[in-house]
Amino acid sequence: MTDKGTPLEVAFVDDRPAVLPALAHVAHEVVGVDVERADADRYYRRAALVQVGVAGYCVLLDGTTLATLPELDAHLGAERLAVLHAVANDLEPLAAKGVHPPRLADTAVAAATLGLPTGLGPLLAEVLDVALDGDKSAYQRADWEARPLSPGMAEYAAGDVVHLPALWQELAGRLAAADRTPWYEQELAWTLERANEDTRHWTRVKGAGALDPAQRAVLRALWEERERLAKEHDLAPNRLLHDEVLRDLATDPPRTEAQLVRRSQRRRALLRVYAGALLAAVERGRGAAPEPRDRGGRRWTEQERSAFDAMRHARSAVAEELGMDAGVLCPSQPLWAAVAGAPADGDELCRLAGLRPWQRELLADPLWVAYAEATA
């Protein structure tokens, strides 16, 4: 990495008695934290490596040998701020290690609120003039459970955290100067709340809405069985049976295990192990009550579409004035919810869209004007 010549020391720790002495080197008020995962083929997120760093020093805690990290949990107590980038990705694997930082900062959320790049590399380059060396895509695909770590992997893992304290300090200053600290705090709270939600659902399978009610019943039974098997055996659901195959099986249900297995073009050996349970799910779905389509097949009127487009353009205009991505200011999906609710005023519109206070302050008037004019 290039960081104006600051030397970097990296300590790899895979022995519990060495954890506390290593963490003593990063006992600063603000520390960077990151996780390298090795769970692409697994249901549950797990940390192969946990990095804790400050300028010039990084501790790499071996998640393959250290089943839990009570020392790190204590280290990240109320007196210390843990800075992460895209915190939602790391909360679950940290929690699996027994680590629950009480004070968190997220440089990705802060960057989005300021209209800056949210990728760590581009953000560091723009804000701190720091360039991270190495092939990021290659290291993201690397086997982080392999030991020993290569020098390149260790440097890449350290580079993700040692600059986070300085990055946060700069971003926090910019948030305060722009009077956007409350915006950031609300976005972080919302991000943390969403990180704990289970958003997996059978209706999220692409194309589910286009199936007829009988096919949707089969899809639901198949999805629920795949979910049960994936949890029980810690398998990534799409590794067992891809969503595209689920939809195909629901559209044209197989009659035998062999037919079911042939529908999948990959990992058939794994699928054969669970084909019986999945075929039984197909039969349960065929005998279940039909699953009606969402919204009962409701179609949007031209006036509603015009209102949505008008609100979207109004939102984009406000975002441009703020130098912020329109999707950060307000994603498009909540605007559909507002239109569907036929709001009577700007306050109701914001409530239907689920806007947070800072968004309401900026968007209530322009969204309502756009909606009212389009539906007049």
C-alpha positions, 0 to 999 in steps of 0.5 A, a space after each residue: 500500500 502507498 501511505 506516504 512512507 508510514 511503516 506498517 507492522 503486522 502481527 498474526 495471532 493464532 494462539 489465545 495467550 498471545 491475543 491480549 499482548 497483541 491487542 495492547 498494541 492497538 489500545 487507541 481510542 479509535 481503532 479500525 476493524 474488519 473481517 475477511 470471510 470464508 463462507 461463499 459456499 456456506 449458509 452462515 457468515 463466519 470470520 476466517 480473519 479479524 483485523 484490528 488496526 491503527 496507523 502503523 500496526 495491525 493485529 490479524 486474529 486467526 478465526 480458524 483457530 480462535 473459535 471465540 474472541 472474548 478478549 476482542 469483545 472486552 477490548 472494544 468496550 464503551 471507551 473505544 470506537 470501532 471504525 468499520 467500512 460497510 459495517 452490515 457485512 461484518 456484524 454477523 461474523 463478529 457476533 459469531 465470535 462473541 464480539 459486539 462492539 458497543 460504539 461503531 462508526 461506518 466510513 461507508 455510510 459517512 461517505 454516502 452521506 457526504 456524496 463521496 465514493 463508497 468503495 474503500 479504495 477510491 474513498 481512501 484515495 480521495 480523502 487521504 491520498 492513500 492508495 491500496 496496493 494489490 489486486 482487490 478482486 483476486 484477494 476477495 476471491 482468495 481462500 482466507 482459511 488457508 494457512 499460512 497467509 501469504 505476505 500479500 494477503 496479510 498486507 491486503 488484510 491490514 491495509 483494509 483497517 490501518 487507515 480507518 481511524 484517520 479516515 473516520 476523523 476526516 469524514 467526521 470533520 466533514 460531516 460536522 462542517 456540512 451540518 450532516 452529522 445528524 443525517 449520518 447518525 440516522 443512516 447508521 442507526 437504520 443500517 444497524 437495524 436492517 443488518 439484524 433483519 432476516 430479509 430472506 423470503 421465497 417471494 424474493 426469487 426472481 420471477 416469482 411474481 410471474 408464476 401462477 398461484 399453483 406454481 407459486 405454491 410449489 415454489 414456496 414449498 421448494 424454497 422453504 425445504 431448500 432453506 431448511 436443508 441449507 441451515 441444517 447443513 450450513 450450505 449456501 442455498 444457491 449452491 444446493 439449488 440455484 434460484 433459476 432452477 427453483 423457478 423452473 421446477 415450480 413451473 414444470 414440477 419433476 416426477 422423479 428424483 432423477 428428473 429433479 437432478 437433471 434440471 440443475 446444470 451444476 453440482 449434481 453430486 451434492 443435489 443427489 444427496 438431498 433430491 429426495 427431500 426436495 422432491 417431497 417438497 415439490 409434492 407438498 407444494 402440488 397439494 398445497 393451497 394456491 399462493 395468490 400473486 402479490 397485490 392481487 394482480 393490481 396494475 398501476 394506472 397512468 396517473 400513478 406512474 406519472 406521480 412516481 416519475 414526478 416524485 423521482 425527478 424531484 428527489 433527483 433534483 434535490 440530490 443533485 443540489 446536495 451533491 449526493 446520490 439520489 438512491 442515498 437520499 431516497 431509494 425509488 421503491 419507497 416512492 412506489 409505496 407512497 403512491 400506492 397509499 394515495 397520501 393526503 399531504 406531504 406528512 402522510 406521503 413521507 410516512 408512507 415512504 418510511 422516510 427518516 427525519 432528515 429525509 423528511 426535512 429535505 423531501 416533504 415539500 418537493 415530493 408533495 408538490 410533484 405528487 399533487 401536480 401529477 395527480 391533480 
